[in-house]
Amino acid sequence: MKASLGGFSFFQLLSEGEMDIFGYLETARYRYRLDAVDLWNGFFADRQVPIWKLAEDDHLRKIRKALDERRLTVASIAVDRAHLWDPDPDLRERLHQNALAHLRAARLLGAKSVRIDANRGPGEVTEEQFEYTVRRYKEYAQLAADYGFTVGPENHTGISLDPLWMKRVAEAVNHPGYGILLHIGRWNDAKDEDDLLVAPWVNHVHLDARTLASAGAEEKIKALSDSGYEGYWAVEYNAPADPYTEIEWALALTNRLLAAVRRTKQQSLEA
């Protein structure tokens, strides 16, 4: 049970020009002494265009070199603006091509998993959308498996905030290269059992400040661990102020909770 750090946690510093991808990696490795990070494509894509344009391979290779020099594992890459569904078929194809480009980049960067959203925002969900989503995730899952990682959605936005829909998609995709990035507790009308509903397909986990500070945080982590999850637990916390201090707090609490769960599991084995 190891901690990681979500790149979006430093969105404000990135937006204010006070941090770039290399500063983020330096911070994770030497300030917080982590050996794994989550990357967010907002750190290495052009965010001035509607469909974010990925950096050139030369820049991606520099990022990979920086990762290797710092002995950092890329636990996950969160990809925005390459989601699967849009009602406009032309835009849908452009999003698809952007997703493929990011999957190739994930291979270059050595990622363990990739998050590509199912859709963005509210709206009616049709069977056409469901069938398209399943077909594309099957395609991406095969590519991911070929490249050595897993890919899938996060309970992040739109229809993905419905755990029953996420379970239905996962069952239909039914591919070892498919996985769900679970942001614990982030569901519409969230209930404790929602996280466990998708547990069989979870390939990565995000923890936010609300979950970490909640009374049931340890139980939630233990329940997911008991379900078989063995991956990284990443802090994703875009603090409104004092981000360095706030992230230090969140990581310390994450490590404390993970240690408590490990201790409880060991005591159960010895009983």
Contacts in CASP RR format, 6 or more apart in sequence:
PFRMAT RR
TARGET T0000
AUTHOR 0000-0000-0000
METHOD contacts of the structure
MODEL  1
MKASLGGFSFFQLLSEGEMDIFGYLETARYRYRLDAVDLWNGFFADRQVP
IWKLAEDDHLRKIRKALDERRLTVASIAVDRAHLWDPDPDLRERLHQNAL
AHLRAARLLGAKSVRIDANRGPGEVTEEQFEYTVRRYKEYAQLAADYGFT
VGPENHTGISLDPLWMKRVAEAVNHPGYGILLHIGRWNDAKDEDDLLVAP
WVNHVHLDARTLASAGAEEKIKALSDSGYEGYWAVEYNAPADPYTEIEWA
LALTNRLLAAVRRTKQQSLEA
1 225 0 8 1.000
1 230 0 8 1.000
1 231 0 8 1.000
1 233 0 8 1.000
1 258 0 8 1.000
1 261 0 8 1.000
1 262 0 8 1.000
2 35 0 8 1.000
2 36 0 8 1.000
2 231 0 8 1.000
2 232 0 8 1.000
2 233 0 8 1.000
2 258 0 8 1.000
3 34 0 8 1.000
3 36 0 8 1.000
3 232 0 8 1.000
3 233 0 8 1.000
3 234 0 8 1.000
3 235 0 8 1.000
3 251 0 8 1.000
3 254 0 8 1.000
3 255 0 8 1.000
3 258 0 8 1.000
4 34 0 8 1.000
4 36 0 8 1.000
4 37 0 8 1.000
4 38 0 8 1.000
4 75 0 8 1.000
4 76 0 8 1.000
4 232 0 8 1.000
4 233 0 8 1.000
4 234 0 8 1.000
4 235 0 8 1.000
5 28 0 8 1.000
5 32 0 8 1.000
5 34 0 8 1.000
5 36 0 8 1.000
5 37 0 8 1.000
5 38 0 8 1.000
5 234 0 8 1.000
5 235 0 8 1.000
5 247 0 8 1.000
5 251 0 8 1.000
6 37 0 8 1.000
6 38 0 8 1.000
6 39 0 8 1.000
6 40 0 8 1.000
6 76 0 8 1.000
6 78 0 8 1.000
6 206 0 8 1.000
6 234 0 8 1.000
6 235 0 8 1.000
6 236 0 8 1.000
7 24 0 8 1.000
7 37 0 8 1.000
7 38 0 8 1.000
7 39 0 8 1.000
7 40 0 8 1.000
7 43 0 8 1.000
7 78 0 8 1.000
7 236 0 8 1.000
8 40 0 8 1.000
8 78 0 8 1.000
8 236 0 8 1.000
8 238 0 8 1.000
9 235 0 8 1.000
9 236 0 8 1.000
9 237 0 8 1.000
9 238 0 8 1.000
9 239 0 8 1.000
9 243 0 8 1.000
9 247 0 8 1.000
10 19 0 8 1.000
10 24 0 8 1.000
10 27 0 8 1.000
10 238 0 8 1.000
10 243 0 8 1.000
10 247 0 8 1.000
11 40 0 8 1.000
11 238 0 8 1.000
12 238 0 8 1.000
12 239 0 8 1.000
12 240 0 8 1.000
12 243 0 8 1.000
13 19 0 8 1.000
13 243 0 8 1.000
14 20 0 8 1.000
14 24 0 8 1.000
14 42 0 8 1.000
14 43 0 8 1.000
19 27 0 8 1.000
20 43 0 8 1.000
21 39 0 8 1.000
21 43 0 8 1.000
21 44 0 8 1.000
21 63 0 8 1.000
21 66 0 8 1.000
22 63 0 8 1.000
22 66 0 8 1.000
24 37 0 8 1.000
24 43 0 8 1.000
25 37 0 8 1.000
25 63 0 8 1.000
25 66 0 8 1.000
25 67 0 8 1.000
25 70 0 8 1.000
25 72 0 8 1.000
26 70 0 8 1.000
27 244 0 8 1.000
28 34 0 8 1.000
28 37 0 8 1.000
28 70 0 8 1.000
28 72 0 8 1.000
29 35 0 8 1.000
29 70 0 8 1.000
29 71 0 8 1.000
29 72 0 8 1.000
30 70 0 8 1.000
31 244 0 8 1.000
31 248 0 8 1.000
32 247 0 8 1.000
32 248 0 8 1.000
32 251 0 8 1.000
34 72 0 8 1.000
34 251 0 8 1.000
35 71 0 8 1.000
35 72 0 8 1.000
35 73 0 8 1.000
36 72 0 8 1.000
36 73 0 8 1.000
36 74 0 8 1.000
36 75 0 8 1.000
36 232 0 8 1.000
37 67 0 8 1.000
37 72 0 8 1.000
37 73 0 8 1.000
37 74 0 8 1.000
37 75 0 8 1.000
38 74 0 8 1.000
38 75 0 8 1.000
38 76 0 8 1.000
38 77 0 8 1.000
38 78 0 8 1.000
38 204 0 8 1.000
38 206 0 8 1.000
38 232 0 8 1.000
38 234 0 8 1.000
38 236 0 8 1.000
39 74 0 8 1.000
39 76 0 8 1.000
39 77 0 8 1.000
39 78 0 8 1.000
39 109 0 8 1.000
39 111 0 8 1.000
40 77 0 8 1.000
40 78 0 8 1.000
40 80 0 8 1.000
41 52 0 8 1.000
41 54 0 8 1.000
41 77 0 8 1.000
41 78 0 8 1.000
41 79 0 8 1.000
41 80 0 8 1.000
41 81 0 8 1.000
41 82 0 8 1.000
41 102 0 8 1.000
42 52 0 8 1.000
42 80 0 8 1.000
44 54 0 8 1.000
44 55 0 8 1.000
44 59 0 8 1.000
44 60 0 8 1.000
44 63 0 8 1.000
45 52 0 8 1.000
45 53 0 8 1.000
45 54 0 8 1.000
45 55 0 8 1.000
45 81 0 8 1.000
46 52 0 8 1.000
46 53 0 8 1.000
46 55 0 8 1.000
50 81 0 8 1.000
51 81 0 8 1.000
51 82 0 8 1.000
51 91 0 8 1.000
51 94 0 8 1.000
51 95 0 8 1.000
51 98 0 8 1.000
52 80 0 8 1.000
52 81 0 8 1.000
52 82 0 8 1.000
52 98 0 8 1.000
53 98 0 8 1.000
54 60 0 8 1.000
54 98 0 8 1.000
54 101 0 8 1.000
54 102 0 8 1.000
54 105 0 8 1.000
57 108 0 8 1.000
60 105 0 8 1.000
60 108 0 8 1.000
60 109 0 8 1.000
61 108 0 8 1.000
63 109 0 8 1.000
64 108 0 8 1.000
64 109 0 8 1.000
64 110 0 8 1.000
67 74 0 8 1.000
67 109 0 8 1.000
67 110 0 8 1.000
73 112 0 8 1.000
74 106 0 8 1.000
74 109 0 8 1.000
74 110 0 8 1.000
74 111 0 8 1.000
74 112 0 8 1.000
75 111 0 8 1.000
75 112 0 8 1.000
75 113 0 8 1.000
75 204 0 8 1.000
75 231 0 8 1.000
75 232 0 8 1.000
75 234 0 8 1.000
76 111 0 8 1.000
76 112 0 8 1.000
76 113 0 8 1.000
76 114 0 8 1.000
76 115 0 8 1.000
76 181 0 8 1.000
76 203 0 8 1.000
76 204 0 8 1.000
76 232 0 8 1.000
76 234 0 8 1.000
77 102 0 8 1.000
77 105 0 8 1.000
77 106 0 8 1.000
77 109 0 8 1.000
77 111 0 8 1.000
77 113 0 8 1.000
77 114 0 8 1.000
77 115 0 8 1.000
78 115 0 8 1.000
78 154 0 8 1.000
78 181 0 8 1.000
79 99 0 8 1.000
79 102 0 8 1.000
79 114 0 8 1.000
79 115 0 8 1.000
79 116 0 8 1.000
79 117 0 8 1.000
80 117 0 8 1.000
81 95 0 8 1.000
81 98 0 8 1.000
82 95 0 8 1.000
82 98 0 8 1.000
82 99 0 8 1.000
82 101 0 8 1.000
82 102 0 8 1.000
82 116 0 8 1.000
82 117 0 8 1.000
83 95 0 8 1.000
83 99 0 8 1.000
83 116 0 8 1.000
83 117 0 8 1.000
83 118 0 8 1.000
83 119 0 8 1.000
83 120 0 8 1.000
84 92 0 8 1.000
84 95 0 8 1.000
84 96 0 8 1.000
84 99 0 8 1.000
84 116 0 8 1.000
84 117 0 8 1.000
84 118 0 8 1.000
84 119 0 8 1.000
84 132 0 8 1.000
84 133 0 8 1.000
84 136 0 8 1.000
84 137 0 8 1.000
85 92 0 8 1.000
85 118 0 8 1.000
85 119 0 8 1.000
85 129 0 8 1.000
85 132 0 8 1.000
85 133 0 8 1.000
86 92 0 8 1.000
86 95 0 8 1.000
86 119 0 8 1.000
86 120 0 8 1.000
92 132 0 8 1.000
96 136 0 8 1.000
99 116 0 8 1.000
99 136 0 8 1.000
99 140 0 8 1.000
100 143 0 8 1.000
102 114 0 8 1.000
102 116 0 8 1.000
103 114 0 8 1.000
103 116 0 8 1.000
103 140 0 8 1.000
103 143 0 8 1.000
103 144 0 8 1.000
103 147 0 8 1.000
103 151 0 8 1.000
104 147 0 8 1.000
106 114 0 8 1.000
106 144 0 8 1.000
106 147 0 8 1.000
106 149 0 8 1.000
106 151 0 8 1.000
107 147 0 8 1.000
107 148 0 8 1.000
107 149 0 8 1.000
110 149 0 8 1.000
111 149 0 8 1.000
112 149 0 8 1.000
112 150 0 8 1.000
112 203 0 8 1.000
112 204 0 8 1.000
112 232 0 8 1.000
113 149 0 8 1.000
113 150 0 8 1.000
113 151 0 8 1.000
113 152 0 8 1.000
113 179 0 8 1.000
113 181 0 8 1.000
113 203 0 8 1.000
113 204 0 8 1.000
114 144 0 8 1.000
114 149 0 8 1.000
114 150 0 8 1.000
114 151 0 8 1.000
114 152 0 8 1.000
115 151 0 8 1.000
115 152 0 8 1.000
115 153 0 8 1.000
115 154 0 8 1.000
115 156 0 8 1.000
115 181 0 8 1.000
115 204 0 8 1.000
116 140 0 8 1.000
116 151 0 8 1.000
116 152 0 8 1.000
116 153 0 8 1.000
117 153 0 8 1.000
117 154 0 8 1.000
117 156 0 8 1.000
117 157 0 8 1.000
117 160 0 8 1.000
118 133 0 8 1.000
118 153 0 8 1.000
118 158 0 8 1.000
118 159 0 8 1.000
118 160 0 8 1.000
118 169 0 8 1.000
119 129 0 8 1.000
119 133 0 8 1.000
119 157 0 8 1.000
119 158 0 8 1.000
119 159 0 8 1.000
119 160 0 8 1.000
120 157 0 8 1.000
120 158 0 8 1.000
121 157 0 8 1.000
121 158 0 8 1.000
122 158 0 8 1.000
123 158 0 8 1.000
125 159 0 8 1.000
125 165 0 8 1.000
129 159 0 8 1.000
130 168 0 8 1.000
130 169 0 8 1.000
130 172 0 8 1.000
133 169 0 8 1.000
134 169 0 8 1.000
134 172 0 8 1.000
134 173 0 8 1.000
137 151 0 8 1.000
137 152 0 8 1.000
137 153 0 8 1.000
137 169 0 8 1.000
137 173 0 8 1.000
137 175 0 8 1.000
137 178 0 8 1.000
138 173 0 8 1.000
138 175 0 8 1.000
138 178 0 8 1.000
140 151 0 8 1.000
140 152 0 8 1.000
140 178 0 8 1.000
141 150 0 8 1.000
141 151 0 8 1.000
141 152 0 8 1.000
141 173 0 8 1.000
141 175 0 8 1.000
141 176 0 8 1.000
141 177 0 8 1.000
141 178 0 8 1.000
141 179 0 8 1.000
142 175 0 8 1.000
142 177 0 8 1.000
143 151 0 8 1.000
144 150 0 8 1.000
144 151 0 8 1.000
144 177 0 8 1.000
144 178 0 8 1.000
145 175 0 8 1.000
145 176 0 8 1.000
145 177 0 8 1.000
149 177 0 8 1.000
150 176 0 8 1.000
150 177 0 8 1.000
150 178 0 8 1.000
150 179 0 8 1.000
150 203 0 8 1.000
151 177 0 8 1.000
151 178 0 8 1.000
151 179 0 8 1.000
152 178 0 8 1.000
152 179 0 8 1.000
152 180 0 8 1.000
152 181 0 8 1.000
152 203 0 8 1.000
153 160 0 8 1.000
153 166 0 8 1.000
153 169 0 8 1.000
153 180 0 8 1.000
153 181 0 8 1.000
154 160 0 8 1.000
154 180 0 8 1.000
154 181 0 8 1.000
154 182 0 8 1.000
154 183 0 8 1.000
154 206 0 8 1.000
155 161 0 8 1.000
155 163 0 8 1.000
155 166 0 8 1.000
155 180 0 8 1.000
155 181 0 8 1.000
155 182 0 8 1.000
155 183 0 8 1.000
155 185 0 8 1.000
155 186 0 8 1.000
155 187 0 8 1.000
155 198 0 8 1.000
156 181 0 8 1.000
156 183 0 8 1.000
156 186 0 8 1.000
159 165 0 8 1.000
160 166 0 8 1.000
161 186 0 8 1.000
161 187 0 8 1.000
161 188 0 8 1.000
162 187 0 8 1.000
162 188 0 8 1.000
163 187 0 8 1.000
163 194 0 8 1.000
163 195 0 8 1.000
163 197 0 8 1.000
163 198 0 8 1.000
164 197 0 8 1.000
166 180 0 8 1.000
166 197 0 8 1.000
166 198 0 8 1.000
167 197 0 8 1.000
167 198 0 8 1.000
170 178 0 8 1.000
170 179 0 8 1.000
170 180 0 8 1.000
170 198 0 8 1.000
170 200 0 8 1.000
170 201 0 8 1.000
178 201 0 8 1.000
179 201 0 8 1.000
179 202 0 8 1.000
179 203 0 8 1.000
180 198 0 8 1.000
180 201 0 8 1.000
180 202 0 8 1.000
180 203 0 8 1.000
181 202 0 8 1.000
181 203 0 8 1.000
181 204 0 8 1.000
181 205 0 8 1.000
181 206 0 8 1.000
182 195 0 8 1.000
182 198 0 8 1.000
182 199 0 8 1.000
182 202 0 8 1.000
182 204 0 8 1.000
182 205 0 8 1.000
182 206 0 8 1.000
182 224 0 8 1.000
183 205 0 8 1.000
183 206 0 8 1.000
183 208 0 8 1.000
183 236 0 8 1.000
184 195 0 8 1.000
184 205 0 8 1.000
184 206 0 8 1.000
184 207 0 8 1.000
184 208 0 8 1.000
184 211 0 8 1.000
184 220 0 8 1.000
184 221 0 8 1.000
184 224 0 8 1.000
185 194 0 8 1.000
185 195 0 8 1.000
185 211 0 8 1.000
185 220 0 8 1.000
186 206 0 8 1.000
186 208 0 8 1.000
187 194 0 8 1.000
192 220 0 8 1.000
195 220 0 8 1.000
195 223 0 8 1.000
195 224 0 8 1.000
196 223 0 8 1.000
196 224 0 8 1.000
196 227 0 8 1.000
199 224 0 8 1.000
199 227 0 8 1.000
199 228 0 8 1.000
199 229 0 8 1.000
200 227 0 8 1.000
202 224 0 8 1.000
202 227 0 8 1.000
202 229 0 8 1.000
203 231 0 8 1.000
204 231 0 8 1.000
204 232 0 8 1.000
204 234 0 8 1.000
205 224 0 8 1.000
205 229 0 8 1.000
205 231 0 8 1.000
205 232 0 8 1.000
205 233 0 8 1.000
205 234 0 8 1.000
206 234 0 8 1.000
206 235 0 8 1.000
206 236 0 8 1.000
207 217 0 8 1.000
207 233 0 8 1.000
207 234 0 8 1.000
207 235 0 8 1.000
207 236 0 8 1.000
207 237 0 8 1.000
207 250 0 8 1.000
207 254 0 8 1.000
208 235 0 8 1.000
208 236 0 8 1.000
208 237 0 8 1.000
209 237 0 8 1.000
209 239 0 8 1.000
209 246 0 8 1.000
209 250 0 8 1.000
211 217 0 8 1.000
211 220 0 8 1.000
212 235 0 8 1.000
212 237 0 8 1.000
212 250 0 8 1.000
212 253 0 8 1.000
212 254 0 8 1.000
212 257 0 8 1.000
213 253 0 8 1.000
214 220 0 8 1.000
217 257 0 8 1.000
218 257 0 8 1.000
218 260 0 8 1.000
218 261 0 8 1.000
218 264 0 8 1.000
221 233 0 8 1.000
221 257 0 8 1.000
221 258 0 8 1.000
221 261 0 8 1.000
222 261 0 8 1.000
222 264 0 8 1.000
222 265 0 8 1.000
225 261 0 8 1.000
225 265 0 8 1.000
226 265 0 8 1.000
233 254 0 8 1.000
233 258 0 8 1.000
235 247 0 8 1.000
235 250 0 8 1.000
235 251 0 8 1.000
235 254 0 8 1.000
237 246 0 8 1.000
237 247 0 8 1.000
237 250 0 8 1.000
239 246 0 8 1.000
239 247 0 8 1.000
END
